[in-house]
Amino acid sequence: MDWASILYLGITFGLFVIFALIVVRTYSRKRKDENEVAKFRMLDDD
């Protein structure tokens, strides 16, 4: 493989890891209550 292919695979893998970290952080049980607060606050304003 040439350097361009290695760089492309590295960037693709890096973006996949970042995406996986965002998903894990967003849907973790510990942060679930924190994420729901904004929704309930918006409903209370009505």
C-alpha positions in Angstrom: 0.0 0.0 0.0 1.1 3.5 -0.7 1.0 6.4 1.8 -2.2 7.8 0.4 -4.1 4.6 1.1 -2.6 4.3 4.6 -3.5 8.0 5.3 -7.1 7.4 4.0 -7.6 4.3 6.1 -6.2 6.1 9.2 -8.5 9.1 8.8 -11.5 6.9 8.1 -10.8 4.8 11.2 -10.2 7.9 13.3 -13.6 9.4 12.2 -15.3 6.1 13.0 -13.7 6.1 16.5 -14.9 9.7 17.1 -18.4 8.8 16.0 -18.5 5.8 18.2 -17.3 7.9 21.2 -20.1 10.5 20.5 -22.7 7.7 20.4 -21.5 6.1 23.6 -21.4 9.4 25.4 -24.8 10.5 24.2 -26.6 7.3 25.0 -24.9 6.4 28.3 -27.2 5.8 31.2 -25.4 8.3 33.4 -26.0 11.2 30.9 -29.6 10.2 30.1 -31.1 12.2 32.8 -29.0 15.2 31.9 -30.1 15.0 28.3 -33.8 14.8 29.2 -33.7 17.9 31.4 -33.8 20.3 28.4 -36.9 18.5 27.0 -38.8 18.7 30.2 -37.8 22.3 30.8 -39.1 23.2 27.3 -42.4 21.4 28.1 -42.7 23.3 31.4 -42.5 26.6 29.6 -45.7 25.9 27.6 
